[in-house]
Amino acid sequence: MHKLSMRGHHGRVQVLLTLLPVLCVGCGEKQQQAEIFSLEGKVEKIERSSDTTGKITVAYFSEKQKQEITGTAQVTKETEIMIDGAAATLKDLRDGERVRGEVRVEKKGGKRVQTVLKIHVERPKTGVSGG
C-alpha cells in the first residue's frame, strides 16, 4: 500500500486555494432566480430564424406600469405553441393575432433574457352556423 503524502503538493494546493475566489466568482452571491410571467396581448412582430425559433414582440397591458407596453422575447424549439388546441410552430403564428402565454425572465451575464415558454392562440371561428 502506498501512503498518501502532501509533500510536494503543498504549492499546488496553495495555488488552488488562492485561485478559488477567482474560479468561484458569484458563488457567495445569491443566485438570481428566473421569474415566470403570464400575459395576454397582440402579436406586433415576428422575426423568424427558422420555422421553430426566433423572436416575438407582443403588445400587452402591464399591471406594474398601468399601461400598454411591448415586450420582445426569444422563441426556442422548446416553446410550446398551440393554435386552437393543436400543436403548432412559430411559422404558423400571424402578426396581429391575440395570444396568451408564459415568459421566463432571468439574468444571464448581467443581461436580462426573456424566453417564451408557451404561446396559445384561439382563432375566431368562421362559418359557424346557428342551431
N, C-alpha and C positions, 0 to 999 in steps of 0.2 A: 504494500500500500504506500501511496505517496502522501506526504504531509503537504497541506496547502500552506504556502508561505506568502506573506505580503511583502517580503523583502524584494526590492527591485520594482515593485508595483506602486510604491508609495507616491512617486512622482506622477504616474498616470492617474491615480485616484485623486490626487490634489488638483490636477488639471481638470478632471471631470467635475469635481465639486466647484471649482472656480467658474466653469462654463455653465453649470446647472442653471443659474438665473438667466443666462442668455438663451439657453436651449428651451427654457420653460417660460418664455415671455407670456404673460397673461395667465399663468397657472394660478396665481394667487387672486386674480381678479374674478369677480362673479361673472360667469358666462351669461351673455345676453340671450334670453330665451326668445324663440320665434313666437310671434303672435299670429293668430288666425282671425281674419275678419270676414264676415258675411256681408255681401252687398247686393243691391239691385240697381240696374241702370240701363243705359242705352249705349250700344257699341258706336264709338265715334270713328275708330280707325283700326284696321288690322294690317299688321306688317308680317307677312309670311316668310319664314326662312325655308320652310318645306310645307308639306301638307299637314304636318302634325306639330310643328314648332314655329315660334315667332313671338311677336308682341301684340298685345291688345290694349287699346285705350278705351276706357268706359267713363261716361259722364254719370255721376251719381250724387245723391244728396248726402252730405257729410253732417251727421248729428253733432260732431265735435265743433265744426266750423259754422254750422247752421246755414249752409248754402250749398248750391250745386257746384261740384268740382270735377275735374277729370283726373284719372289715375291710369298709369301705364304699367303693365306687369308682363313678365315672361310666361309664355305658354310652352310647356315641355311635353315630351312624349308621355309623361305620367299624368298629365292633366286629364281629368275625366270630363268629357264633353258629351252632353245629352241633348238631343233635339226631339221634342215631343215624346220623351221616354225612350228613345232609341240611341244607341251609341253613334257618335259622330266624330269628325275630326275638325281641325281648325279651318280647313278649306271649305267646310260646309257652313260656316258662320257668315253672316252678311252685315255690312255696315247698317246702322240704324235699328238693328234688332234689339228688343228688350231682353236682358239677360239677368240671371241671378247666379251667384256663385260664392266661392270662398277663395281668399287670397292669403298666402303666408308672407309675413313681413319679418325680415331678420337682418341683422348686421353681419356683413362679411367683409373683413379687411377694412373696416371703417366706413363702408358704404352700405346704404340701405338697399336691400334686394327684395323685390316683390315678385312672388311666383304664384301663378294661378293654380289652385288645386282642383276646382270644379267650376264648370260653366253649364248652366241649364237654360234651355230656351223652350218656350211654349209658343209655337207659331199659331196665329189666328187660323181657325178652320174656315175653309172656303167651300161654298156649295152645300152648306148644311141645310137639309130640308126639315121643315117643321112637321111635328106629328107625333 
